[in-house]
Amino acid sequence: MIYGKWFTRRGATLLVPILSAAFLVGCSGEPEDNGGPSKNPKPSASPSATSDQRKILEKRAEEALGVVEIDELGDLFVQSGFERVSDGIHHRPVLSSGKSYALAVVCSGVGEVRLTVTMKRPERQTVACDSVPVRQRIMDVTAQIEIDVDGLAGSSGIVGWRIDELAK
């Protein structure tokens, strides 16, 4: 019986400091999520990379629509614009009644967008984001025209439009 009490006290005396040290080391370590890189990092674009990408896509769209050459066209150019695919285009241009126009829409990026042109009734068309413009004539404008472009699922990039008056 003396041996059992001695071993229990001696074991406890050795065991308490060992467990205490292990507990302190375990609790003093930094947590796994310390703001540093995670075990499975997900790639993300930096703001400057996103801005650079946007500029490149916008330049492609400008070149495809010929916006760079506007000065050479004189009075035929009416208006143009660019937006992110995620924002879409929802434009209501004021055009002269009785005249005819050419609308060009281009998407630079990934995926497809849905183009809807409404005068009397909506006309829908799917446009690929391949930097190739789609052209549509708008003949004998009589009322307000609506141009809407919305990105389809998984699409991203820049969408641009341009309206020119057709010479008679």
C-alpha positions as CSV (number, residue, x, y, z in Angstrom):
1,M,0.0,0.0,0.0
2,I,2.9,2.4,0.7
3,Y,4.2,1.7,-2.8
4,G,0.8,2.6,-4.4
5,K,0.6,5.9,-2.5
6,W,4.2,6.8,-3.4
7,F,3.7,6.0,-7.1
8,T,0.4,8.0,-7.2
9,R,2.0,11.1,-5.6
10,R,5.2,10.8,-7.6
11,G,3.2,10.2,-10.9
12,A,0.9,13.2,-10.2
13,T,3.9,15.3,-9.4
14,L,5.5,14.5,-12.8
15,L,2.3,14.4,-14.7
16,V,0.9,17.9,-13.7
17,P,3.9,19.9,-15.0
18,I,3.9,17.9,-18.3
19,L,0.2,18.4,-18.9
20,S,0.5,22.1,-17.9
21,A,3.3,22.7,-20.4
22,A,1.4,20.9,-23.1
23,F,-1.7,22.9,-22.4
24,L,0.2,26.2,-22.5
25,V,1.9,25.4,-25.7
26,G,-1.3,24.3,-27.3
27,C,-3.2,27.5,-26.2
28,S,-0.4,29.9,-27.0
29,G,-0.1,29.0,-30.7
30,E,-1.7,31.2,-33.3
31,P,-5.1,30.2,-34.6
32,E,-5.3,28.6,-38.1
33,D,-7.1,31.6,-39.6
34,N,-4.7,34.4,-38.9
35,G,-5.4,36.4,-42.0
36,G,-2.5,34.8,-43.8
37,P,-2.8,32.5,-46.8
38,S,-5.3,29.6,-46.3
39,K,-4.6,26.0,-47.1
40,N,-6.6,26.2,-50.3
41,P,-6.1,29.7,-51.6
42,K,-8.6,30.9,-54.2
43,P,-7.2,33.1,-57.0
44,S,-8.5,36.6,-57.1
45,A,-7.8,39.5,-59.3
46,S,-6.2,42.5,-57.8
47,P,-8.0,45.8,-58.4
48,S,-5.2,47.0,-60.8
49,A,-5.4,43.7,-62.7
50,T,-9.2,44.0,-63.0
51,S,-8.8,47.6,-64.1
52,D,-6.1,46.6,-66.7
53,Q,-8.4,43.8,-68.0
54,R,-11.3,46.2,-68.3
55,K,-9.1,48.7,-70.3
56,I,-8.0,45.9,-72.7
57,L,-11.6,44.7,-73.3
58,E,-12.9,48.3,-73.7
59,K,-10.1,49.0,-76.2
60,R,-11.1,45.9,-78.2
61,A,-14.7,46.9,-78.2
62,E,-13.8,50.5,-79.3
63,E,-11.8,49.1,-82.2
64,A,-14.5,46.7,-83.2
65,L,-17.1,49.5,-83.3
66,G,-14.8,51.9,-85.0
67,V,-15.2,54.5,-82.2
68,V,-11.6,55.6,-82.7
69,E,-12.5,56.8,-86.2
70,I,-15.5,58.9,-85.3
71,D,-13.9,62.2,-86.4
72,E,-13.7,60.8,-90.0
73,L,-17.4,60.1,-90.3
74,G,-18.7,63.6,-89.9
75,D,-22.3,64.0,-89.1
76,L,-23.3,60.3,-89.5
77,F,-22.1,59.3,-86.0
78,V,-24.9,59.8,-83.4
79,Q,-23.7,58.2,-80.1
80,S,-22.0,55.3,-78.5
81,G,-21.2,53.9,-75.0
82,F,-19.7,51.1,-73.0
83,E,-20.6,49.3,-69.9
84,R,-19.6,46.2,-68.0
85,V,-21.6,43.1,-69.0
86,S,-22.7,42.7,-65.4
87,D,-24.3,46.2,-65.5
88,G,-25.8,45.8,-69.0
89,I,-27.0,48.6,-71.3
90,H,-30.4,50.1,-70.8
91,H,-30.4,53.1,-73.2
92,R,-33.2,55.2,-74.6
93,P,-31.7,57.3,-77.4
94,V,-33.5,60.3,-78.8
95,L,-33.4,59.9,-82.5
96,S,-34.9,62.0,-85.3
97,S,-38.3,60.8,-86.5
98,G,-38.4,59.5,-90.0
99,K,-34.7,58.8,-90.3
100,S,-32.9,55.5,-90.4
101,Y,-30.0,54.4,-88.3
102,A,-27.5,51.6,-87.9
103,L,-27.0,50.1,-84.5
104,A,-23.8,48.1,-83.8
105,V,-23.3,46.1,-80.5
106,V,-20.2,44.3,-79.5
107,C,-19.3,42.3,-76.4
108,S,-15.6,41.6,-75.5
109,G,-15.0,39.0,-72.8
110,V,-16.5,35.7,-72.0
111,G,-20.0,34.2,-72.7
112,E,-22.9,35.8,-74.4
113,V,-25.3,38.7,-74.0
114,R,-28.9,39.2,-75.0
115,L,-29.6,42.2,-77.2
116,T,-33.2,43.6,-77.2
117,V,-34.2,46.5,-79.5
118,T,-37.7,47.7,-79.0
119,M,-39.6,50.2,-81.3
120,K,-43.1,48.8,-81.8
121,R,-42.2,45.3,-80.6
122,P,-39.1,43.8,-79.1
123,E,-36.5,42.1,-81.3
124,R,-34.1,39.9,-79.5
125,Q,-30.8,38.5,-80.5
126,T,-27.9,36.7,-78.7
127,V,-24.5,38.2,-79.1
128,A,-21.3,36.3,-78.4
129,C,-18.6,38.0,-76.3
130,D,-16.0,37.5,-79.1
131,S,-15.3,41.2,-80.0
132,V,-17.2,40.8,-83.3
133,P,-19.9,43.5,-83.7
134,V,-23.5,42.7,-84.5
135,R,-25.2,45.2,-86.7
136,Q,-28.9,46.0,-87.0
137,R,-30.7,48.6,-89.1
138,I,-33.3,50.7,-87.5
139,M,-35.6,52.0,-90.3
140,D,-37.9,55.0,-90.2
141,V,-37.9,55.8,-86.5
142,T,-41.3,56.9,-85.4
143,A,-41.2,56.5,-81.7
144,Q,-39.0,56.1,-78.7
145,I,-36.5,53.3,-79.2
146,E,-35.2,51.1,-76.4
147,I,-31.8,49.3,-76.4
148,D,-31.2,46.7,-73.7
149,V,-28.3,44.4,-73.4
150,D,-28.1,41.9,-70.5
151,G,-25.4,39.4,-69.8
152,L,-26.4,35.7,-69.8
153,A,-25.2,33.3,-67.0
154,G,-21.4,33.1,-66.7
155,S,-20.8,36.1,-69.0
156,S,-18.3,38.9,-68.2
157,G,-16.5,41.6,-70.0
158,I,-17.4,44.9,-71.7
159,V,-20.3,45.5,-74.0
160,G,-20.4,48.5,-76.3
161,W,-22.9,50.1,-78.7
162,R,-22.8,52.7,-81.4
163,I,-25.5,54.4,-83.4
164,D,-24.9,56.0,-86.8
165,E,-27.4,57.8,-89.0
166,L,-27.8,56.2,-92.4
167,A,-27.4,58.5,-95.4
168,K,-30.3,58.7,-97.7
